[in-house]
Amino acid sequence: ALRRRRVCRLSAVWFDALAWVAMFGCYALCAAVVLVYADVFGEEQTTELLLSWSGAMGQTFVLQEPFWLAVVVGLPHTLRFLSALPCVGGALGALEALGIETEGCVESLAWLSDAC
């Protein structure tokens, strides 16, 4: 005789509650790691560590994120503009004569820009 496995199904409320408990547990674990680092390193080194983390986050949000956003949004439009110029259009035509597909590259970058 075949045995049927019982499948435990949680309602949406219990599933949400379990997710919140798991997220709180992750937060508590991260907070405990920070407190352990602070206790092991001492006040001066912990302050230095937190300042370096803050500097790294500031660099990410002030410099890197805007740069990559400009690249992702601006590159397809720049390529479209450049492909309309005679000198670049001729170079793209030469690449296509060699069997290298260039239209797909420009279109895929344009799609990426439109998706963002």
PEHU-V243105 format. One record per backbone hydrogen bond with DSSP energy under -1.0 kcal/mol. NH is the residue of the N-H (numbers start at 1). CO is the residue of the C=O. E is the energy in kcal/mol with one decimal. If there is no record, write none. Layout:
<<NH;CO;E> <NH;CO;E>>
//
This chain:
<<15;11;-2.4> <16;12;-2.4> <17;13;-2.3> <18;14;-2.5> <19;15;-2.1> <20;16;-2.4> <21;17;-2.2> <22;18;-2.3> <23;19;-2.4> <24;20;-2.5> <25;21;-2.2> <26;22;-2.1> <27;23;-2.4> <28;24;-2.8> <29;25;-2.2> <30;26;-2.4> <31;27;-2.5> <32;28;-2.2> <33;29;-2.1> <34;30;-2.1> <35;31;-2.2> <36;32;-2.5> <37;33;-2.6> <38;34;-2.4> <39;35;-2.2> <40;36;-2.6> <41;37;-2.8> <42;38;-1.6> <46;42;-1.9> <47;43;-2.3> <48;44;-2.0> <49;45;-2.4> <50;46;-2.7> <51;47;-2.3> <52;48;-2.1> <53;49;-2.3> <54;50;-2.4> <55;51;-2.5> <56;52;-2.2> <57;53;-2.4> <58;54;-2.5> <59;55;-2.4> <60;56;-2.1> <61;57;-2.4> <62;58;-2.5> <63;59;-2.2> <64;59;-1.7> <65;60;-2.7> <67;63;-1.5> <68;64;-2.6> <69;65;-2.2> <70;66;-2.4> <71;67;-2.1> <72;68;-2.6> <73;69;-2.4> <74;70;-2.8> <75;71;-2.1> <78;74;-2.5> <79;75;-2.7> <80;76;-2.3> <81;77;-2.4> <82;78;-2.8> <83;79;-2.4> <89;85;-3.2> <90;86;-2.3> <91;87;-1.6> <92;88;-2.8> <93;89;-2.3> <94;90;-2.2> <95;91;-2.1> <96;92;-2.3> <97;93;-2.0> <98;94;-1.3> <99;96;-1.1> <100;95;-2.6> <106;102;-1.9> <107;103;-2.6> <108;104;-2.6> <109;105;-2.0> <110;106;-2.0> <111;107;-2.4> <112;108;-1.9> <113;109;-2.1> <114;110;-2.4> <115;111;-2.2> <116;112;-1.3>>
//
